[in-house]
Each structure stands twice: as structure tokens, then as C-alpha cells.
Amino acid sequence: MAHPKRKISKTRRDKRRTHYKAVAPTLAKDSSTGEMHLFHRAHWHEGKLHYRGQVLVDKTEEAEA
């Protein structure tokens, strides 16, 4: 088994861990529905799949047919 040759100090350990942080996702507001969603992602709203202000898929029409 591998063992460390020297003890890593708390300062050195903490300096390495400074980059371990949570990042809040960037949200965008859809122009057609006003709903918040992740950037560059399609989102569902009232049975319709929206992306950049356009409806891509309409589940309500498929359910009626």
C-alpha cells in the first residue's frame, strides 16, 4: 500500500481545496412563456416543449389525436 512520505499541512491541503465549490446554474427567462429555465436547454411548459421562443413538440395535440 502507498503511504505519504510527509504529512500534508492543513494550509497546503486547504489551498488545494479552494477550487472545490458549488456553482449556481445560470437561468434564462423564456420570451414566449416567461418561465425560467437553464440556458441552451429546451423546457416543458403546459404540455409543450419550448426552445428559444418556439414550440418544438406539442403533447396536447398528440393526446387528442
PDBQT receptor file of N, H, CA, C and O in Angstrom, charges set to zero:
ATOM      1  N   MET A   1       0.825  -1.192   0.000  1.00  0.00    +0.000 N 
ATOM      2  CA  MET A   1       0.000   0.000   0.000  1.00  0.00    +0.000 C 
ATOM      3  C   MET A   1       0.868   1.254   0.000  1.00  0.00    +0.000 C 
ATOM      4  O   MET A   1       1.926   1.288   0.627  1.00  0.00    +0.000 OA
ATOM      5  N   ALA A   2       0.421   2.255  -0.691  1.00  0.00    +0.000 N 
ATOM      6  H   ALA A   2      -0.440   2.226  -1.200  1.00  0.00    +0.000 HD
ATOM      7  CA  ALA A   2       1.168   3.507  -0.737  1.00  0.00    +0.000 C 
ATOM      8  C   ALA A   2       0.857   4.352   0.487  1.00  0.00    +0.000 C 
ATOM      9  O   ALA A   2      -0.290   4.445   0.924  1.00  0.00    +0.000 OA
ATOM     10  N   HIS A   3       1.900   4.967   1.032  1.00  0.00    +0.000 N 
ATOM     11  H   HIS A   3       2.832   4.892   0.677  1.00  0.00    +0.000 HD
ATOM     12  CA  HIS A   3       1.747   5.860   2.180  1.00  0.00    +0.000 C 
ATOM     13  C   HIS A   3       2.408   7.184   1.845  1.00  0.00    +0.000 C 
ATOM     14  O   HIS A   3       3.391   7.217   1.105  1.00  0.00    +0.000 OA
ATOM     15  N   PRO A   4       1.877   8.281   2.384  1.00  0.00    +0.000 N 
ATOM     16  CA  PRO A   4       2.532   9.570   2.151  1.00  0.00    +0.000 C 
ATOM     17  C   PRO A   4       3.879   9.633   2.857  1.00  0.00    +0.000 C 
ATOM     18  O   PRO A   4       4.023   9.164   3.986  1.00  0.00    +0.000 OA
ATOM     19  N   LYS A   5       4.851  10.211   2.189  1.00  0.00    +0.000 N 
ATOM     20  H   LYS A   5       4.734  10.593   1.272  1.00  0.00    +0.000 HD
ATOM     21  CA  LYS A   5       6.185  10.315   2.785  1.00  0.00    +0.000 C 
ATOM     22  C   LYS A   5       6.209  11.382   3.865  1.00  0.00    +0.000 C 
ATOM     23  O   LYS A   5       6.901  11.237   4.873  1.00  0.00    +0.000 OA
ATOM     24  N   ARG A   6       5.445  12.466   3.655  1.00  0.00    +0.000 N 
ATOM     25  H   ARG A   6       4.882  12.584   2.836  1.00  0.00    +0.000 HD
ATOM     26  CA  ARG A   6       5.397  13.554   4.636  1.00  0.00    +0.000 C 
ATOM     27  C   ARG A   6       3.942  13.946   4.894  1.00  0.00    +0.000 C 
ATOM     28  O   ARG A   6       3.067  13.734   4.054  1.00  0.00    +0.000 OA
ATOM     29  N   LYS A   7       3.708  14.514   6.057  1.00  0.00    +0.000 N 
ATOM     30  H   LYS A   7       4.419  14.687   6.739  1.00  0.00    +0.000 HD
ATOM     31  CA  LYS A   7       2.369  14.992   6.396  1.00  0.00    +0.000 C 
ATOM     32  C   LYS A   7       2.068  16.247   5.575  1.00  0.00    +0.000 C 
ATOM     33  O   LYS A   7       2.903  17.145   5.465  1.00  0.00    +0.000 OA
ATOM     34  N   ILE A   8       0.876  16.296   5.006  1.00  0.00    +0.000 N 
ATOM     35  H   ILE A   8       0.197  15.567   5.095  1.00  0.00    +0.000 HD
ATOM     36  CA  ILE A   8       0.429  17.493   4.287  1.00  0.00    +0.000 C 
ATOM     37  C   ILE A   8      -0.185  18.431   5.315  1.00  0.00    +0.000 C 
ATOM     38  O   ILE A   8      -1.104  18.048   6.039  1.00  0.00    +0.000 OA
ATOM     39  N   SER A   9       0.319  19.653   5.380  1.00  0.00    +0.000 N 
ATOM     40  H   SER A   9       1.066  19.964   4.792  1.00  0.00    +0.000 HD
ATOM     41  CA  SER A   9      -0.177  20.609   6.373  1.00  0.00    +0.000 C 
ATOM     42  C   SER A   9      -1.611  21.030   6.048  1.00  0.00    +0.000 C 
ATOM     43  O   SER A   9      -2.072  20.883   4.916  1.00  0.00    +0.000 OA
ATOM     44  N   LYS A  10      -2.298  21.549   7.044  1.00  0.00    +0.000 N 
ATOM     45  H   LYS A  10      -1.923  21.668   7.964  1.00  0.00    +0.000 HD
ATOM     46  CA  LYS A  10      -3.685  22.000   6.856  1.00  0.00    +0.000 C 
ATOM     47  C   LYS A  10      -3.749  23.127   5.834  1.00  0.00    +0.000 C 
ATOM     48  O   LYS A  10      -4.678  23.197   5.029  1.00  0.00    +0.000 OA
ATOM     49  N   THR A  11      -2.760  24.000   5.876  1.00  0.00    +0.000 N 
ATOM     50  H   THR A  11      -2.006  23.943   6.530  1.00  0.00    +0.000 HD
ATOM     51  CA  THR A  11      -2.743  25.125   4.938  1.00  0.00    +0.000 C 
ATOM     52  C   THR A  11      -2.602  24.629   3.502  1.00  0.00    +0.000 C 
ATOM     53  O   THR A  11      -3.321  25.074   2.606  1.00  0.00    +0.000 OA
ATOM     54  N   ARG A  12      -1.681  23.715   3.297  1.00  0.00    +0.000 N 
ATOM     55  H   ARG A  12      -1.098  23.353   4.024  1.00  0.00    +0.000 HD
ATOM     56  CA  ARG A  12      -1.455  23.182   1.952  1.00  0.00    +0.000 C 
ATOM     57  C   ARG A  12      -2.685  22.418   1.460  1.00  0.00    +0.000 C 
ATOM     58  O   ARG A  12      -3.077  22.542   0.300  1.00  0.00    +0.000 OA
ATOM     59  N   ARG A  13      -3.280  21.640   2.336  1.00  0.00    +0.000 N 
ATOM     60  H   ARG A  13      -2.961  21.540   3.279  1.00  0.00    +0.000 HD
ATOM     61  CA  ARG A  13      -4.494  20.896   1.995  1.00  0.00    +0.000 C 
ATOM     62  C   ARG A  13      -5.620  21.854   1.628  1.00  0.00    +0.000 C 
ATOM     63  O   ARG A  13      -6.313  21.645   0.633  1.00  0.00    +0.000 OA
ATOM     64  N   ASP A  14      -5.807  22.906   2.427  1.00  0.00    +0.000 N 
ATOM     65  H   ASP A  14      -5.244  23.075   3.236  1.00  0.00    +0.000 HD
ATOM     66  CA  ASP A  14      -6.888  23.861   2.185  1.00  0.00    +0.000 C 
ATOM     67  C   ASP A  14      -6.657  24.683   0.919  1.00  0.00    +0.000 C 
ATOM     68  O   ASP A  14      -7.613  25.038   0.230  1.00  0.00    +0.000 OA
ATOM     69  N   LYS A  15      -5.398  24.987   0.606  1.00  0.00    +0.000 N 
ATOM     70  H   LYS A  15      -4.621  24.698   1.166  1.00  0.00    +0.000 HD
ATOM     71  CA  LYS A  15      -5.105  25.709  -0.636  1.00  0.00    +0.000 C 
ATOM     72  C   LYS A  15      -5.513  24.875  -1.852  1.00  0.00    +0.000 C 
ATOM     73  O   LYS A  15      -6.005  25.415  -2.843  1.00  0.00    +0.000 OA
ATOM     74  N   ARG A  16      -5.310  23.580  -1.773  1.00  0.00    +0.000 N 
ATOM     75  H   ARG A  16      -4.910  23.141  -0.967  1.00  0.00    +0.000 HD
ATOM     76  CA  ARG A  16      -5.694  22.697  -2.863  1.00  0.00    +0.000 C 
ATOM     77  C   ARG A  16      -7.208  22.642  -3.007  1.00  0.00    +0.000 C 
ATOM     78  O   ARG A  16      -7.731  22.539  -4.117  1.00  0.00    +0.000 OA
ATOM     79  N   ARG A  17      -7.906  22.710  -1.886  1.00  0.00    +0.000 N 
ATOM     80  H   ARG A  17      -7.481  22.794  -0.984  1.00  0.00    +0.000 HD
ATOM     81  CA  ARG A  17      -9.360  22.565  -1.890  1.00  0.00    +0.000 C 
ATOM     82  C   ARG A  17     -10.109  23.866  -2.177  1.00  0.00    +0.000 C 
ATOM     83  O   ARG A  17     -11.340  23.861  -2.187  1.00  0.00    +0.000 OA
ATOM     84  N   THR A  18      -9.418  24.967  -2.408  1.00  0.00    +0.000 N 
ATOM     85  H   THR A  18      -8.418  24.971  -2.400  1.00  0.00    +0.000 HD
ATOM     86  CA  THR A  18     -10.114  26.238  -2.650  1.00  0.00    +0.000 C 
ATOM     87  C   THR A  18     -10.944  26.193  -3.924  1.00  0.00    +0.000 C 
ATOM     88  O   THR A  18     -11.900  26.956  -4.064  1.00  0.00    +0.000 OA
ATOM     89  N   HIS A  19     -10.597  25.317  -4.850  1.00  0.00    +0.000 N 
ATOM     90  H   HIS A  19      -9.821  24.697  -4.737  1.00  0.00    +0.000 HD
ATOM     91  CA  HIS A  19     -11.310  25.249  -6.123  1.00  0.00    +0.000 C 
ATOM     92  C   HIS A  19     -12.533  24.351  -6.059  1.00  0.00    +0.000 C 
ATOM     93  O   HIS A  19     -13.296  24.288  -7.023  1.00  0.00    +0.000 OA
ATOM     94  N   TYR A  20     -12.739  23.653  -4.947  1.00  0.00    +0.000 N 
ATOM     95  H   TYR A  20     -12.119  23.704  -4.164  1.00  0.00    +0.000 HD
ATOM     96  CA  TYR A  20     -13.905  22.784  -4.786  1.00  0.00    +0.000 C 
ATOM     97  C   TYR A  20     -15.063  23.627  -4.296  1.00  0.00    +0.000 C 
ATOM     98  O   TYR A  20     -15.207  23.826  -3.090  1.00  0.00    +0.000 OA
ATOM     99  N   LYS A  21     -15.889  24.126  -5.192  1.00  0.00    +0.000 N 
ATOM    100  H   LYS A  21     -15.772  23.964  -6.172  1.00  0.00    +0.000 HD
ATOM    101  CA  LYS A  21     -17.022  24.948  -4.774  1.00  0.00    +0.000 C 
ATOM    102  C   LYS A  21     -18.216  24.708  -5.687  1.00  0.00    +0.000 C 
ATOM    103  O   LYS A  21     -18.073  24.294  -6.838  1.00  0.00    +0.000 OA
ATOM    104  N   ALA A  22     -19.359  24.972  -5.157  1.00  0.00    +0.000 N 
ATOM    105  H   ALA A  22     -19.475  25.309  -4.222  1.00  0.00    +0.000 HD
ATOM    106  CA  ALA A  22     -20.595  24.815  -5.925  1.00  0.00    +0.000 C 
ATOM    107  C   ALA A  22     -20.823  26.061  -6.778  1.00  0.00    +0.000 C 
ATOM    108  O   ALA A  22     -20.554  27.182  -6.346  1.00  0.00    +0.000 OA
ATOM    109  N   VAL A  23     -21.317  25.850  -7.979  1.00  0.00    +0.000 N 
ATOM    110  H   VAL A  23     -21.536  24.939  -8.330  1.00  0.00    +0.000 HD
ATOM    111  CA  VAL A  23     -21.601  26.954  -8.894  1.00  0.00    +0.000 C 
ATOM    112  C   VAL A  23     -23.103  26.981  -9.149  1.00  0.00    +0.000 C 
ATOM    113  O   VAL A  23     -23.697  25.961  -9.498  1.00  0.00    +0.000 OA
ATOM    114  N   ALA A  24     -23.708  28.138  -8.977  1.00  0.00    +0.000 N 
ATOM    115  H   ALA A  24     -23.225  28.967  -8.694  1.00  0.00    +0.000 HD
ATOM    116  CA  ALA A  24     -25.144  28.279  -9.226  1.00  0.00    +0.000 C 
ATOM    117  C   ALA A  24     -25.394  28.252 -10.732  1.00  0.00    +0.000 C 
ATOM    118  O   ALA A  24     -24.676  28.915 -11.480  1.00  0.00    +0.000 OA
ATOM    119  N   PRO A  25     -26.395  27.502 -11.196  1.00  0.00    +0.000 N 
ATOM    120  CA  PRO A  25     -26.667  27.457 -12.631  1.00  0.00    +0.000 C 
ATOM    121  C   PRO A  25     -27.206  28.795 -13.134  1.00  0.00    +0.000 C 
ATOM    122  O   PRO A  25     -27.931  29.491 -12.424  1.00  0.00    +0.000 OA
ATOM    123  N   THR A  26     -26.844  29.143 -14.361  1.00  0.00    +0.000 N 
ATOM    124  H   THR A  26     -26.255  28.578 -14.939  1.00  0.00    +0.000 HD
ATOM    125  CA  THR A  26     -27.314  30.379 -14.974  1.00  0.00    +0.000 C 
ATOM    126  C   THR A  26     -28.691  30.134 -15.579  1.00  0.00    +0.000 C 
ATOM    127  O   THR A  26     -28.882  29.203 -16.361  1.00  0.00    +0.000 OA
ATOM    128  N   LEU A  27     -29.636  30.970 -15.210  1.00  0.00    +0.000 N 
ATOM    129  H   LEU A  27     -29.481  31.727 -14.575  1.00  0.00    +0.000 HD
ATOM    130  CA  LEU A  27     -31.007  30.808 -15.682  1.00  0.00    +0.000 C 
ATOM    131  C   LEU A  27     -31.357  31.876 -16.708  1.00  0.00    +0.000 C 
ATOM    132  O   LEU A  27     -30.829  32.987 -16.685  1.00  0.00    +0.000 OA
ATOM    133  N   ALA A  28     -32.259  31.507 -17.605  1.00  0.00    +0.000 N 
ATOM    134  H   ALA A  28     -32.688  30.603 -17.624  1.00  0.00    +0.000 HD
ATOM    135  CA  ALA A  28     -32.758  32.435 -18.618  1.00  0.00    +0.000 C 
ATOM    136  C   ALA A  28     -34.274  32.474 -18.534  1.00  0.00    +0.000 C 
ATOM    137  O   ALA A  28     -34.903  31.522 -18.072  1.00  0.00    +0.000 OA
ATOM    138  N   LYS A  29     -34.858  33.574 -18.982  1.00  0.00    +0.000 N 
ATOM    139  H   LYS A  29     -34.348  34.347 -19.357  1.00  0.00    +0.000 HD
ATOM    140  CA  LYS A  29     -36.311  33.711 -18.990  1.00  0.00    +0.000 C 
ATOM    141  C   LYS A  29     -36.794  33.548 -20.425  1.00  0.00    +0.000 C 
ATOM    142  O   LYS A  29     -36.335  34.248 -21.327  1.00  0.00    +0.000 OA
ATOM    143  N   ASP A  30     -37.723  32.620 -20.628  1.00  0.00    +0.000 N 
ATOM    144  H   ASP A  30     -38.096  32.051 -19.895  1.00  0.00    +0.000 HD
ATOM    145  CA  ASP A  30     -38.264  32.375 -21.965  1.00  0.00    +0.000 C 
ATOM    146  C   ASP A  30     -39.121  33.563 -22.387  1.00  0.00    +0.000 C 
ATOM    147  O   ASP A  30     -39.952  34.048 -21.619  1.00  0.00    +0.000 OA
ATOM    148  N   SER A  31     -38.908  34.026 -23.624  1.00  0.00    +0.000 N 
ATOM    149  H   SER A  31     -38.233  33.632 -24.247  1.00  0.00    +0.000 HD
ATOM    150  CA  SER A  31     -39.632  35.202 -24.105  1.00  0.00    +0.000 C 
ATOM    151  C   SER A  31     -41.109  34.906 -24.355  1.00  0.00    +0.000 C 
ATOM    152  O   SER A  31     -41.945  35.797 -24.206  1.00  0.00    +0.000 OA
ATOM    153  N   SER A  32     -41.445  33.671 -24.731  1.00  0.00    +0.000 N 
ATOM    154  H   SER A  32     -40.766  32.947 -24.852  1.00  0.00    +0.000 HD
ATOM    155  CA  SER A  32     -42.840  33.374 -25.058  1.00  0.00    +0.000 C 
ATOM    156  C   SER A  32     -43.668  32.990 -23.833  1.00  0.00    +0.000 C 
ATOM    157  O   SER A  32     -44.837  33.365 -23.743  1.00  0.00    +0.000 OA
ATOM    158  N   THR A  33     -43.081  32.246 -22.883  1.00  0.00    +0.000 N 
ATOM    159  H   THR A  33     -42.132  31.941 -22.956  1.00  0.00    +0.000 HD
ATOM    160  CA  THR A  33     -43.846  31.777 -21.722  1.00  0.00    +0.000 C 
ATOM    161  C   THR A  33     -43.527  32.549 -20.450  1.00  0.00    +0.000 C 
ATOM    162  O   THR A  33     -44.337  32.574 -19.524  1.00  0.00    +0.000 OA
ATOM    163  N   GLY A  34     -42.360  33.176 -20.394  1.00  0.00    +0.000 N 
ATOM    164  H   GLY A  34     -41.702  33.156 -21.146  1.00  0.00    +0.000 HD
ATOM    165  CA  GLY A  34     -41.952  33.881 -19.184  1.00  0.00    +0.000 C 
ATOM    166  C   GLY A  34     -41.420  32.952 -18.107  1.00  0.00    +0.000 C 
ATOM    167  O   GLY A  34     -41.184  33.387 -16.980  1.00  0.00    +0.000 OA
ATOM    168  N   GLU A  35     -41.228  31.680 -18.433  1.00  0.00    +0.000 N 
ATOM    169  H   GLU A  35     -41.420  31.327 -19.348  1.00  0.00    +0.000 HD
ATOM    170  CA  GLU A  35     -40.749  30.696 -17.467  1.00  0.00    +0.000 C 
ATOM    171  C   GLU A  35     -39.221  30.692 -17.422  1.00  0.00    +0.000 C 
ATOM    172  O   GLU A  35     -38.560  30.897 -18.440  1.00  0.00    +0.000 OA
ATOM    173  N   MET A  36     -38.669  30.457 -16.226  1.00  0.00    +0.000 N 
ATOM    174  H   MET A  36     -39.206  30.291 -15.399  1.00  0.00    +0.000 HD
ATOM    175  CA  MET A  36     -37.223  30.382 -16.058  1.00  0.00    +0.000 C 
ATOM    176  C   MET A  36     -36.752  28.970 -16.411  1.00  0.00    +0.000 C 
ATOM    177  O   MET A  36     -37.405  27.986 -16.063  1.00  0.00    +0.000 OA
ATOM    178  N   HIS A  37     -35.600  28.878 -17.113  1.00  0.00    +0.000 N 
ATOM    179  H   HIS A  37     -35.070  29.677 -17.395  1.00  0.00    +0.000 HD
ATOM    180  CA  HIS A  37     -35.038  27.581 -17.497  1.00  0.00    +0.000 C 
ATOM    181  C   HIS A  37     -33.531  27.724 -17.649  1.00  0.00    +0.000 C 
ATOM    182  O   HIS A  37     -33.003  28.836 -17.641  1.00  0.00    +0.000 OA
ATOM    183  N   LEU A  38     -32.845  26.604 -17.787  1.00  0.00    +0.000 N 
ATOM    184  H   LEU A  38     -33.273  25.701 -17.794  1.00  0.00    +0.000 HD
ATOM    185  CA  LEU A  38     -31.403  26.625 -17.998  1.00  0.00    +0.000 C 
ATOM    186  C   LEU A  38     -31.093  27.121 -19.404  1.00  0.00    +0.000 C 
ATOM    187  O   LEU A  38     -31.845  26.857 -20.342  1.00  0.00    +0.000 OA
ATOM    188  N   PHE A  39     -29.973  27.850 -19.547  1.00  0.00    +0.000 N 
ATOM    189  H   PHE A  39     -29.362  28.065 -18.785  1.00  0.00    +0.000 HD
ATOM    190  CA  PHE A  39     -29.535  28.326 -20.850  1.00  0.00    +0.000 C 
ATOM    191  C   PHE A  39     -29.295  27.153 -21.800  1.00  0.00    +0.000 C 
ATOM    192  O   PHE A  39     -28.849  26.091 -21.366  1.00  0.00    +0.000 OA
ATOM    193  N   HIS A  40     -29.579  27.329 -23.068  1.00  0.00    +0.000 N 
ATOM    194  H   HIS A  40     -29.941  28.191 -23.421  1.00  0.00    +0.000 HD
ATOM    195  CA  HIS A  40     -29.341  26.364 -24.137  1.00  0.00    +0.000 C 
ATOM    196  C   HIS A  40     -30.032  25.025 -23.889  1.00  0.00    +0.000 C 
ATOM    197  O   HIS A  40     -29.538  23.983 -24.320  1.00  0.00    +0.000 OA
ATOM    198  N   ARG A  41     -31.166  25.048 -23.200  1.00  0.00    +0.000 N 
ATOM    199  H   ARG A  41     -31.567  25.895 -22.850  1.00  0.00    +0.000 HD
ATOM    200  CA  ARG A  41     -31.921  23.828 -22.932  1.00  0.00    +0.000 C 
ATOM    201  C   ARG A  41     -33.388  24.068 -23.277  1.00  0.00    +0.000 C 
ATOM    202  O   ARG A  41     -33.936  25.134 -22.995  1.00  0.00    +0.000 OA
ATOM    203  N   ALA A  42     -34.009  23.079 -23.881  1.00  0.00    +0.000 N 
ATOM    204  H   ALA A  42     -33.564  22.213 -24.110  1.00  0.00    +0.000 HD
ATOM    205  CA  ALA A  42     -35.451  23.136 -24.117  1.00  0.00    +0.000 C 
ATOM    206  C   ALA A  42     -36.156  22.816 -22.808  1.00  0.00    +0.000 C 
ATOM    207  O   ALA A  42     -35.608  22.098 -21.972  1.00  0.00    +0.000 OA
ATOM    208  N   HIS A  43     -37.371  23.342 -22.618  1.00  0.00    +0.000 N 
ATOM    209  H   HIS A  43     -37.816  23.926 -23.297  1.00  0.00    +0.000 HD
ATOM    210  CA  HIS A  43     -38.106  23.089 -21.376  1.00  0.00    +0.000 C 
ATOM    211  C   HIS A  43     -39.589  22.891 -21.688  1.00  0.00    +0.000 C 
ATOM    212  O   HIS A  43     -40.121  23.438 -22.654  1.00  0.00    +0.000 OA
ATOM    213  N   TRP A  44     -40.242  22.088 -20.833  1.00  0.00    +0.000 N 
ATOM    214  H   TRP A  44     -39.810  21.644 -20.048  1.00  0.00    +0.000 HD
ATOM    215  CA  TRP A  44     -41.670  21.805 -20.984  1.00  0.00    +0.000 C 
ATOM    216  C   TRP A  44     -42.485  22.852 -20.247  1.00  0.00    +0.000 C 
ATOM    217  O   TRP A  44     -42.147  23.242 -19.130  1.00  0.00    +0.000 OA
ATOM    218  N   HIS A  45     -43.566  23.308 -20.879  1.00  0.00    +0.000 N 
ATOM    219  H   HIS A  45     -43.841  22.992 -21.787  1.00  0.00    +0.000 HD
ATOM    220  CA  HIS A  45     -44.494  24.249 -20.253  1.00  0.00    +0.000 C 
ATOM    221  C   HIS A  45     -45.885  23.953 -20.800  1.00  0.00    +0.000 C 
ATOM    222  O   HIS A  45     -46.133  24.113 -21.995  1.00  0.00    +0.000 OA
ATOM    223  N   GLU A  46     -46.789  23.522 -19.925  1.00  0.00    +0.000 N 
ATOM    224  H   GLU A  46     -46.587  23.392 -18.954  1.00  0.00    +0.000 HD
ATOM    225  CA  GLU A  46     -48.178  23.207 -20.280  1.00  0.00    +0.000 C 
ATOM    226  C   GLU A  46     -48.262  22.212 -21.437  1.00  0.00    +0.000 C 
ATOM    227  O   GLU A  46     -49.046  22.410 -22.366  1.00  0.00    +0.000 OA
ATOM    228  N   GLY A  47     -47.466  21.149 -21.389  1.00  0.00    +0.000 N 
ATOM    229  H   GLY A  47     -46.830  20.988 -20.634  1.00  0.00    +0.000 HD
ATOM    230  CA  GLY A  47     -47.527  20.095 -22.397  1.00  0.00    +0.000 C 
ATOM    231  C   GLY A  47     -46.829  20.416 -23.702  1.00  0.00    +0.000 C 
ATOM    232  O   GLY A  47     -46.969  19.669 -24.671  1.00  0.00    +0.000 OA
ATOM    233  N   LYS A  48     -46.079  21.508 -23.754  1.00  0.00    +0.000 N 
ATOM    234  H   LYS A  48     -45.965  22.115 -22.967  1.00  0.00    +0.000 HD
ATOM    235  CA  LYS A  48     -45.371  21.889 -24.971  1.00  0.00    +0.000 C 
ATOM    236  C   LYS A  48     -43.888  22.044 -24.659  1.00  0.00    +0.000 C 
ATOM    237  O   LYS A  48     -43.512  22.544 -23.599  1.00  0.00    +0.000 OA
ATOM    238  N   LEU A  49     -43.049  21.606 -25.599  1.00  0.00    +0.000 N 
ATOM    239  H   LEU A  49     -43.355  21.200 -26.460  1.00  0.00    +0.000 HD
ATOM    240  CA  LEU A  49     -41.606  21.729 -25.457  1.00  0.00    +0.000 C 
ATOM    241  C   LEU A  49     -41.166  23.011 -26.150  1.00  0.00    +0.000 C 
ATOM    242  O   LEU A  49     -41.304  23.142 -27.366  1.00  0.00    +0.000 OA
ATOM    243  N   HIS A  50     -40.638  23.956 -25.380  1.00  0.00    +0.000 N 
ATOM    244  H   HIS A  50     -40.527  23.850 -24.392  1.00  0.00    +0.000 HD
ATOM    245  CA  HIS A  50     -40.228  25.262 -25.899  1.00  0.00    +0.000 C 
ATOM    246  C   HIS A  50     -38.711  25.350 -25.977  1.00  0.00    +0.000 C 
ATOM    247  O   HIS A  50     -38.002  24.802 -25.133  1.00  0.00    +0.000 OA
ATOM    248  N   TYR A  51     -38.218  26.053 -27.009  1.00  0.00    +0.000 N 
ATOM    249  H   TYR A  51     -38.794  26.499 -27.695  1.00  0.00    +0.000 HD
ATOM    250  CA  TYR A  51     -36.797  26.357 -27.128  1.00  0.00    +0.000 C 
ATOM    251  C   TYR A  51     -36.652  27.644 -27.921  1.00  0.00    +0.000 C 
ATOM    252  O   TYR A  51     -37.114  27.730 -29.058  1.00  0.00    +0.000 OA
ATOM    253  N   ARG A  52     -36.017  28.638 -27.331  1.00  0.00    +0.000 N 
ATOM    254  H   ARG A  52     -35.642  28.568 -26.407  1.00  0.00    +0.000 HD
ATOM    255  CA  ARG A  52     -35.762  29.944 -27.941  1.00  0.00    +0.000 C 
ATOM    256  C   ARG A  52     -37.033  30.588 -28.488  1.00  0.00    +0.000 C 
ATOM    257  O   ARG A  52     -37.032  31.137 -29.590  1.00  0.00    +0.000 OA
ATOM    258  N   GLY A  53     -38.115  30.519 -27.717  1.00  0.00    +0.000 N 
ATOM    259  H   GLY A  53     -38.116  30.073 -26.822  1.00  0.00    +0.000 HD
ATOM    260  CA  GLY A  53     -39.358  31.175 -28.084  1.00  0.00    +0.000 C 
ATOM    261  C   GLY A  53     -40.217  30.417 -29.077  1.00  0.00    +0.000 C 
ATOM    262  O   GLY A  53     -41.265  30.919 -29.485  1.00  0.00    +0.000 OA
ATOM    263  N   GLN A  54     -39.805  29.218 -29.479  1.00  0.00    +0.000 N 
ATOM    264  H   GLN A  54     -38.954  28.810 -29.148  1.00  0.00    +0.000 HD
ATOM    265  CA  GLN A  54     -40.579  28.428 -30.433  1.00  0.00    +0.000 C 
ATOM    266  C   GLN A  54     -41.045  27.135 -29.779  1.00  0.00    +0.000 C 
ATOM    267  O   GLN A  54     -40.393  26.617 -28.873  1.00  0.00    +0.000 OA
ATOM    268  N   VAL A  55     -42.179  26.617 -30.246  1.00  0.00    +0.000 N 
ATOM    269  H   VAL A  55     -42.709  27.038 -30.982  1.00  0.00    +0.000 HD
ATOM    270  CA  VAL A  55     -42.700  25.341 -29.758  1.00  0.00    +0.000 C 
ATOM    271  C   VAL A  55     -42.135  24.241 -30.645  1.00  0.00    +0.000 C 
ATOM    272  O   VAL A  55     -42.347  24.243 -31.858  1.00  0.00    +0.000 OA
ATOM    273  N   LEU A  56     -41.409  23.293 -30.034  1.00  0.00    +0.000 N 
ATOM    274  H   LEU A  56     -41.237  23.291 -29.049  1.00  0.00    +0.000 HD
ATOM    275  CA  LEU A  56     -40.825  22.190 -30.790  1.00  0.00    +0.000 C 
ATOM    276  C   LEU A  56     -41.750  20.984 -30.831  1.00  0.00    +0.000 C 
ATOM    277  O   LEU A  56     -41.952  20.393 -31.892  1.00  0.00    +0.000 OA
ATOM    278  N   VAL A  57     -42.320  20.608 -29.675  1.00  0.00    +0.000 N 
ATOM    279  H   VAL A  57     -42.156  21.088 -28.813  1.00  0.00    +0.000 HD
ATOM    280  CA  VAL A  57     -43.199  19.447 -29.582  1.00  0.00    +0.000 C 
ATOM    281  C   VAL A  57     -44.441  19.863 -28.821  1.00  0.00    +0.000 C 
ATOM    282  O   VAL A  57     -44.359  20.540 -27.796  1.00  0.00    +0.000 OA
ATOM    283  N   ASP A  58     -45.599  19.451 -29.333  1.00  0.00    +0.000 N 
ATOM    284  H   ASP A  58     -45.666  18.901 -30.165  1.00  0.00    +0.000 HD
ATOM    285  CA  ASP A  58     -46.865  19.761 -28.665  1.00  0.00    +0.000 C 
ATOM    286  C   ASP A  58     -47.528  18.454 -28.257  1.00  0.00    +0.000 C 
ATOM    287  O   ASP A  58     -48.114  17.767 -29.094  1.00  0.00    +0.000 OA
ATOM    288  N   LYS A  59     -47.440  18.105 -26.976  1.00  0.00    +0.000 N 
ATOM    289  H   LYS A  59     -46.964  18.662 -26.296  1.00  0.00    +0.000 HD
ATOM    290  CA  LYS A  59     -48.016  16.852 -26.470  1.00  0.00    +0.000 C 
ATOM    291  C   LYS A  59     -49.540  16.919 -26.417  1.00  0.00    +0.000 C 
ATOM    292  O   LYS A  59     -50.191  15.875 -26.450  1.00  0.00    +0.000 OA
ATOM    293  N   THR A  60     -50.127  18.109 -26.336  1.00  0.00    +0.000 N 
ATOM    294  H   THR A  60     -49.598  18.957 -26.309  1.00  0.00    +0.000 HD
ATOM    295  CA  THR A  60     -51.582  18.222 -26.256  1.00  0.00    +0.000 C 
ATOM    296  C   THR A  60     -52.231  17.765 -27.558  1.00  0.00    +0.000 C 
ATOM    297  O   THR A  60     -53.298  17.153 -27.529  1.00  0.00    +0.000 OA
ATOM    298  N   GLU A  61     -51.603  18.051 -28.699  1.00  0.00    +0.000 N 
ATOM    299  H   GLU A  61     -50.735  18.548 -28.722  1.00  0.00    +0.000 HD
ATOM    300  CA  GLU A  61     -52.140  17.606 -29.991  1.00  0.00    +0.000 C 
ATOM    301  C   GLU A  61     -52.036  16.092 -30.124  1.00  0.00    +0.000 C 
ATOM    302  O   GLU A  61     -52.941  15.457 -30.665  1.00  0.00    +0.000 OA
ATOM    303  N   GLU A  62     -50.933  15.499 -29.631  1.00  0.00    +0.000 N 
ATOM    304  H   GLU A  62     -50.198  16.015 -29.191  1.00  0.00    +0.000 HD
ATOM    305  CA  GLU A  62     -50.743  14.053 -29.722  1.00  0.00    +0.000 C 
ATOM    306  C   GLU A  62     -51.748  13.320 -28.843  1.00  0.00    +0.000 C 
ATOM    307  O   GLU A  62     -52.213  12.242 -29.212  1.00  0.00    +0.000 OA
ATOM    308  N   ALA A  63     -52.089  13.879 -27.696  1.00  0.00    +0.000 N 
ATOM    309  H   ALA A  63     -51.711  14.755 -27.396  1.00  0.00    +0.000 HD
ATOM    310  CA  ALA A  63     -53.032  13.236 -26.784  1.00  0.00    +0.000 C 
ATOM    311  C   ALA A  63     -54.449  13.257 -27.366  1.00  0.00    +0.000 C 
ATOM    312  O   ALA A  63     -55.212  12.310 -27.175  1.00  0.00    +0.000 OA
ATOM    313  N   GLU A  64     -54.802  14.333 -28.074  1.00  0.00    +0.000 N 
ATOM    314  H   GLU A  64     -54.182  15.103 -28.229  1.00  0.00    +0.000 HD
ATOM    315  CA  GLU A  64     -56.135  14.448 -28.660  1.00  0.00    +0.000 C 
ATOM    316  C   GLU A  64     -56.298  13.527 -29.869  1.00  0.00    +0.000 C 
ATOM    317  O   GLU A  64     -57.393  13.020 -30.110  1.00  0.00    +0.000 OA
ATOM    318  N   ALA A  65     -55.238  13.306 -30.624  1.00  0.00    +0.000 N 
ATOM    319  H   ALA A  65     -54.348  13.718 -30.428  1.00  0.00    +0.000 HD
ATOM    320  CA  ALA A  65     -55.319  12.501 -31.861  1.00  0.00    +0.000 C 
ATOM    321  C   ALA A  65     -55.445  11.021 -31.603  1.00  0.00    +0.000 C 
ATOM    322  O   ALA A  65     -55.522  10.234 -32.546  1.00  0.00    +0.000 OA
TER     323      ALA A  65
